[in-house]
Amino acid sequence: MTLSLPSPISPAKTENQNQSAAQSSVVTPKRATGGFALLDSLLRHGVEYIFGYPGGAILPIYDDLYKVESTGALKHILVRHEQGAAHAADGYARATGKVGVCFGTSGPGATNLVTGIATAYMDSIPMVIVTGQVPRKMIGTDAFQETDIYGITLPIVKHSYVVRDPKDMARIVAEAFHIASTGRPGPVLIDVPKDVAFEEFDYEPVEPGTVKLPGYRPTVKGNPRQINAAIKLLKESRRPLLYVGGGAIAANAHEEVKQLAELFNIPVTTTLMGIGAFDEHHPLSVGMLGMHGTAYANFAVSDCDLLICIGARFDDRVTGKLDEFASRAKVIHIDIDPAEVGKNRIPEVPIVGDVRNVLLDLLRRCKQSGIKPTPNQNQEWLNLINRWREEYPLVVPQHPDSISPQEAIVEVSRQAPHAFYTTDVGQHQMWAAQFLKNGPRRWISSAGLGTMGFGLPAAIGAKVAFPDEEVICISGDASFQMCLQELGTAAQYGINVKTVIVNNGWQGMVRQWQQAFHGERYSSSNMEVGMPDIELLAKAYGIKGIVVKEREQLKDAIAEMLAYNGPVILNVHVTRDENCYPMVAPGKSNAQMVGLPKQPPTSSVEPVCCSHCGSMNAPNHNFCSDCGTKL
């Protein structure tokens, strides 16, 4: 069965459609159930797909869904586990920028959604989660399959509701979509007691954009004085750096980031969430920064004199040792969430507002004032970064007897350069972040929570949104087993996602940390025993499976995977003990990276000995290739 988009959605007809324009806003009530009111409200908010799993408390809603689905206006995707529903809705939202929607029943159905809700919350992804609940009179009695999902999820949602009266349903849905998609995006929970979904009432729809929430008014325009102060710092800077996070993607500010970078000739680094916000083929791109960022990005942030933070939050995996992060720089921080501005680093110029609006205003003021950088203002800085780029490149190892993980990812990227990529979490995620070159919204990865099992269901969500685009999940052999049951979802609906397993037989990042920081005591991190035969597993689900063990097979196997019209699992056996470098060790500054590429010293000049670890380094290196100490 091949998945196809439903027909365009139109709001449910009302009895007064043929009345005059002056009376067109008056809706004649009609009898409807709470479940129908929910579904009709979702349709009015442009929902095309719902990812979910039925159960007792939510059955009245599914009964109404059965009737609505028959019209072709809405499509339900049956997942195999509620966590898969949340991740699929998340992947759909990240790929489209729309609000993702998922359903789960009460009790274990609702609690199975929690990891996916937390994942969306940490990464500021707009979602509406609908859970079934026991009938109103049974709430608080420890009824069968009752959990207080409202209370359980309070720390990981932007807002939440328990629908006590079906008359409130349309308003609550409208408010939920408004809250989820505006300001700093995030998940909103709607808990629906079973009898509320059953109950009939006089239904009056609430159209999108008509709700008024006096206590909720996100700041979207930046303060003009602060924007002028930012322009002043930009004019004075000689070593500026743009530090771009997921907020730039949420605001669709890709073009504005590019214009600012090119106007002032500013190099650009991105967070894991910010990948795709700036073209990584652009000469001003220095890639991702942080724990496994490029060496030149980390050196740049350690040496810049002005850091322009756009929609990022100075999290620990980016900053390393916080008091040494951009310690020589003044900071401009642009973010829509005032709670993030100054939370970890006090900026010289804080600007609260929608990233795109702020950048548009800043660029407009520069144009009106004729502000341009002085000739060659940043040239020495760019030359230094380019030297670091040459001396400390990202390396793709070539082993004589095995495929390196980096080789596999680079070859996938070469053959599918414009695909949507989802990832799971671990070494493969970091290698994918280093070597894939992604466009806007085409990088989909769990950053803040680091959720293993995210990749496959997220890929399903992205592919449902864009059935004609290539969608590839980069996974690890450990992460893949967290949500592999969603292969059943892909098989049922013919969702043509490709999964590449970078298989080293370990929980790769756990093994690397055990090697580096725990005396090579590999406690419960080996995954070889019990690893399923991927070809047979795929066959059991009616899916194509391909196994690659030799380098000579890799190129053709990837081409075969991409050419196949249907879901595929490509299991690539890679070097068992490959580590992900560069790496900033916990508690170290970003300039103190280990695993930097070594270059042989020239014969005419003496190598430089590291005072910390004694390693010999090329004379043109500024930092030790083994321990990261400044030479």
QUIZIQUI-V286134 format. One record per residue. N is the residue number from 1. RES is the residue in one small letter. OMEGA is omega in radians with two decimals (999 if undefined). Layout:
# QUIZIQUI-V286134
N;RES;OMEGA  N;RES;OMEGA
This chain:
# QUIZIQUI-V286134
1;m;-3.12  2;t;-3.12  3;l;3.09  4;s;3.14  5;l;3.08  6;p;3.09  7;s;-3.13  8;p;-3.06  9;i;3.00  10;s;-3.12  11;p;3.11  12;a;-3.11  13;k;3.09  14;t;-3.03  15;e;-3.06  16;n;-3.07  17;q;-3.07  18;n;3.12  19;q;-3.10  20;s;-3.13  21;a;-3.11  22;a;-3.10  23;q;-2.99  24;s;-3.12  25;s;-3.13  26;v;-3.10  27;v;3.09  28;t;-3.13  29;p;3.01  30;k;-3.11  31;r;-3.14  32;a;3.06  33;t;3.05  34;g;3.11  35;g;3.10  36;f;3.13  37;a;3.09  38;l;-3.07  39;l;3.10  40;d;3.11  41;s;3.08  42;l;3.10  43;l;-3.14  44;r;3.11  45;h;3.00  46;g;-3.13  47;v;3.10  48;e;-3.05  49;y;3.01  50;i;3.08  51;f;-3.05  52;g;-3.13  53;y;-3.05  54;p;3.09  55;g;-2.98  56;g;-3.01  57;a;-3.10  58;i;-3.11  59;l;3.09  60;p;3.11  61;i;3.12  62;y;3.08  63;d;3.06  64;d;3.12  65;l;3.11  66;y;-3.13  67;k;-3.11  68;v;-3.14  69;e;-3.10  70;s;3.11  71;t;-3.12  72;g;-3.10  73;a;-3.03  74;l;3.14  75;k;3.06  76;h;3.10  77;i;-3.12  78;l;3.07  79;v;-3.14  80;r;3.10  81;h;-3.07  82;e;3.08  83;q;3.07  84;g;3.11  85;a;-3.13  86;a;-3.14  87;h;3.12  88;a;3.08  89;a;3.09  90;d;3.12  91;g;3.07  92;y;-3.11  93;a;-3.13  94;r;-3.10  95;a;-3.02  96;t;-2.97  97;g;3.10  98;k;3.09  99;v;3.05  100;g;-3.08  101;v;3.05  102;c;-3.13  103;f;2.98  104;g;-3.13  105;t;-3.08  106;s;3.03  107;g;-3.10  108;p;3.08  109;g;3.14  110;a;-3.11  111;t;3.06  112;n;3.11  113;l;-2.93  114;v;-3.13  115;t;3.12  116;g;3.08  117;i;3.13  118;a;3.10  119;t;3.14  120;a;-3.12  121;y;-3.12  122;m;-3.09  123;d;3.07  124;s;-3.11  125;i;-3.11  126;p;3.12  127;m;2.95  128;v;-3.10  129;i;3.13  130;v;3.09  131;t;2.97  132;g;3.13  133;q;3.10  134;v;-3.13  135;p;-3.02  136;r;-3.05  137;k;-3.11  138;m;3.13  139;i;3.14  140;g;-3.11  141;t;-3.03  142;d;3.12  143;a;3.14  144;f;-3.14  145;q;3.03  146;e;2.91  147;t;3.08  148;d;-3.09  149;i;3.05  150;y;-3.12  151;g;-3.11  152;i;-3.02  153;t;-3.10  154;l;-3.12  155;p;-3.00  156;i;3.03  157;v;3.05  158;k;3.09  159;h;3.13  160;s;-3.10  161;y;2.80  162;v;-3.07  163;v;-3.12  164;r;-3.10  165;d;-3.12  166;p;3.11  167;k;-3.14  168;d;-2.97  169;m;-3.07  170;a;3.11  171;r;-3.12  172;i;3.11  173;v;3.13  174;a;3.11  175;e;-3.11  176;a;3.13  177;f;3.12  178;h;-3.11  179;i;-3.10  180;a;-2.95  181;s;-3.11  182;t;-3.06  183;g;2.99  184;r;-3.05  185;p;3.11  186;g;-3.11  187;p;3.08  188;v;-3.11  189;l;3.00  190;i;3.14  191;d;-3.00  192;v;3.05  193;p;-3.03  194;k;-3.11  195;d;3.05  196;v;3.13  197;a;3.13  198;f;-2.91  199;e;3.07  200;e;-3.12  201;f;3.08  202;d;-3.00  203;y;3.02  204;e;-3.12  205;p;3.01  206;v;-3.05  207;e;3.09  208;p;3.07  209;g;-3.09  210;t;-3.10  211;v;3.10  212;k;3.12  213;l;-3.04  214;p;-3.11  215;g;-3.08  216;y;-3.12  217;r;3.14  218;p;3.07  219;t;-3.10  220;v;3.13  221;k;3.14  222;g;3.10  223;n;-3.09  224;p;3.14  225;r;3.14  226;q;3.10  227;i;3.08  228;n;3.10  229;a;3.10  230;a;3.12  231;i;3.12  232;k;3.12  233;l;3.11  234;l;3.14  235;k;-3.06  236;e;-3.00  237;s;3.04  238;r;-3.14  239;r;-3.12  240;p;3.08  241;l;3.03  242;l;-3.12  243;y;-2.89  244;v;-3.11  245;g;-3.08  246;g;3.11  247;g;3.11  248;a;3.10  249;i;3.13  250;a;-3.12  251;a;-3.07  252;n;-3.05  253;a;-3.05  254;h;-3.10  255;e;-3.12  256;e;3.06  257;v;3.13  258;k;-3.13  259;q;3.13  260;l;3.14  261;a;-3.09  262;e;-3.14  263;l;-3.09  264;f;3.11  265;n;-3.03  266;i;3.01  267;p;-3.02  268;v;2.97  269;t;-3.11  270;t;2.97  271;t;3.05  272;l;3.10  273;m;-3.06  274;g;-3.14  275;i;-3.10  276;g;3.13  277;a;3.12  278;f;-3.09  279;d;-3.09  280;e;3.00  281;h;-3.13  282;h;-3.12  283;p;3.12  284;l;-3.12  285;s;3.03  286;v;3.05  287;g;-3.10  288;m;3.04  289;l;3.05  290;g;-2.99  291;m;3.10  292;h;3.11  293;g;3.10  294;t;3.13  295;a;-3.07  296;y;3.04  297;a;-3.13  298;n;3.04  299;f;-3.11  300;a;-3.12  301;v;3.12  302;s;-3.02  303;d;-3.07  304;c;3.07  305;d;3.07  306;l;3.11  307;l;3.13  308;i;-3.09  309;c;-3.08  310;i;3.05  311;g;3.08  312;a;-2.96  313;r;3.09  314;f;-3.11  315;d;-2.97  316;d;-3.14  317;r;3.06  318;v;-2.94  319;t;-2.97  320;g;3.10  321;k;-2.91  322;l;-3.07  323;d;3.06  324;e;-3.13  325;f;-3.11  326;a;-3.00  327;s;3.14  328;r;-2.97  329;a;2.83  330;k;-3.02  331;v;2.91  332;i;-3.12  333;h;3.12  334;i;-3.13  335;d;3.14  336;i;-3.12  337;d;-3.11  338;p;3.14  339;a;-3.13  340;e;-3.07  341;v;-3.12  342;g;-3.10  343;k;-3.13  344;n;-3.14  345;r;3.13  346;i;-3.13  347;p;3.02  348;e;3.13  349;v;3.05  350;p;3.09  351;i;3.10  352;v;3.13  353;g;3.06  354;d;-3.03  355;v;-3.10  356;r;3.13  357;n;-3.14  358;v;-3.13  359;l;3.08  360;l;3.13  361;d;-3.14  362;l;3.14  363;l;3.12  364;r;3.13  365;r;3.10  366;c;-3.13  367;k;-3.13  368;q;-3.11  369;s;-3.13  370;g;-3.08  371;i;3.05  372;k;3.07  373;p;3.08  374;t;-3.12  375;p;3.12  376;n;-3.10  377;q;-3.09  378;n;-2.96  379;q;3.12  380;e;3.12  381;w;3.13  382;l;3.10  383;n;3.13  384;l;3.13  385;i;3.12  386;n;3.07  387;r;3.07  388;w;-3.14  389;r;-3.13  390;e;-3.04  391;e;-3.08  392;y;-3.08  393;p;2.92  394;l;-3.01  395;v;3.01  396;v;-3.09  397;p;3.05  398;q;-3.14  399;h;-3.07  400;p;-3.01  401;d;3.14  402;s;3.08  403;i;3.05  404;s;3.11  405;p;-3.13  406;q;3.10  407;e;-3.10  408;a;-3.10  409;i;3.13  410;v;-3.13  411;e;3.05  412;v;3.14  413;s;-3.13  414;r;-3.10  415;q;3.13  416;a;-3.02  417;p;-3.04  418;h;-3.11  419;a;2.85  420;f;3.12  421;y;2.94  422;t;3.08  423;t;2.86  424;d;-3.00  425;v;3.13  426;g;-3.12  427;q;-3.11  428;h;3.11  429;q;-3.12  430;m;3.08  431;w;3.10  432;a;3.12  433;a;-3.13  434;q;-2.91  435;f;3.06  436;l;3.09  437;k;-2.93  438;n;3.02  439;g;-3.14  440;p;3.11  441;r;3.14  442;r;3.02  443;w;-3.03  444;i;-3.01  445;s;3.09  446;s;-3.03  447;a;-3.02  448;g;-3.10  449;l;-3.14  450;g;-2.99  451;t;2.99  452;m;-3.09  453;g;-3.10  454;f;-2.87  455;g;-3.06  456;l;3.11  457;p;3.08  458;a;3.09  459;a;3.08  460;i;3.11  461;g;3.13  462;a;-3.11  463;k;3.04  464;v;3.14  465;a;-3.07  466;f;-3.05  467;p;-3.11  468;d;3.14  469;e;3.05  470;e;3.10  471;v;-3.04  472;i;3.04  473;c;3.01  474;i;-3.05  475;s;3.01  476;g;-3.09  477;d;3.09  478;a;-3.13  479;s;-3.07  480;f;-3.07  481;q;3.13  482;m;-3.09  483;c;-3.06  484;l;3.13  485;q;3.12  486;e;2.94  487;l;3.09  488;g;3.08  489;t;3.13  490;a;-3.13  491;a;-3.09  492;q;-3.03  493;y;-3.11  494;g;-3.11  495;i;-2.92  496;n;3.07  497;v;3.08  498;k;3.12  499;t;3.10  500;v;3.12  501;i;3.04  502;v;-2.87  503;n;3.05  504;n;3.09  505;g;-3.10  506;w;2.71  507;q;-2.84  508;g;-3.09  509;m;3.07  510;v;3.11  511;r;-3.13  512;q;3.12  513;w;3.09  514;q;3.09  515;q;-3.02  516;a;-2.95  517;f;-3.06  518;h;3.00  519;g;3.12  520;e;3.04  521;r;-2.99  522;y;-3.06  523;s;3.01  524;s;-3.13  525;s;3.12  526;n;-3.03  527;m;-3.03  528;e;-3.14  529;v;-3.11  530;g;3.08  531;m;-3.10  532;p;2.98  533;d;-2.99  534;i;3.13  535;e;3.14  536;l;3.10  537;l;3.12  538;a;-3.13  539;k;3.13  540;a;3.10  541;y;-3.09  542;g;-3.08  543;i;3.13  544;k;3.06  545;g;3.13  546;i;3.12  547;v;3.11  548;v;3.10  549;k;-3.10  550;e;-3.13  551;r;-3.10  552;e;-3.12  553;q;-2.88  554;l;-3.05  555;k;-3.10  556;d;3.14  557;a;3.11  558;i;3.09  559;a;3.11  560;e;3.11  561;m;-3.09  562;l;-3.10  563;a;-3.05  564;y;-3.12  565;n;-3.13  566;g;-3.14  567;p;-3.10  568;v;2.94  569;i;3.09  570;l;-3.08  571;n;-3.07  572;v;3.08  573;h;-3.03  574;v;3.12  575;t;-2.98  576;r;-2.98  577;d;3.11  578;e;3.09  579;n;-3.11  580;c;3.14  581;y;-0.06  582;p;3.10  583;m;3.01  584;v;-3.13  585;a;3.11  586;p;3.11  587;g;3.14  588;k;3.08  589;s;-3.09  590;n;-3.14  591;a;-3.10  592;q;-3.12  593;m;3.00  594;v;3.10  595;g;3.09  596;l;-3.12  597;p;3.12  598;k;3.02  599;q;-3.14  600;p;3.12  601;p;3.10  602;t;-3.04  603;s;-3.04  604;s;-3.09  605;v;-3.12  606;e;3.04  607;p;-3.12  608;v;-3.14  609;c;3.11  610;c;-3.11  611;s;-3.08  612;h;-3.06  613;c;3.09  614;g;-3.14  615;s;3.09  616;m;-3.07  617;n;3.06  618;a;-3.04  619;p;-3.13  620;n;3.11  621;h;3.07  622;n;-3.06  623;f;-3.12  624;c;-3.13  625;s;-3.10  626;d;-3.04  627;c;3.09  628;g;-3.13  629;t;3.12  630;k;-3.08  631;l;999
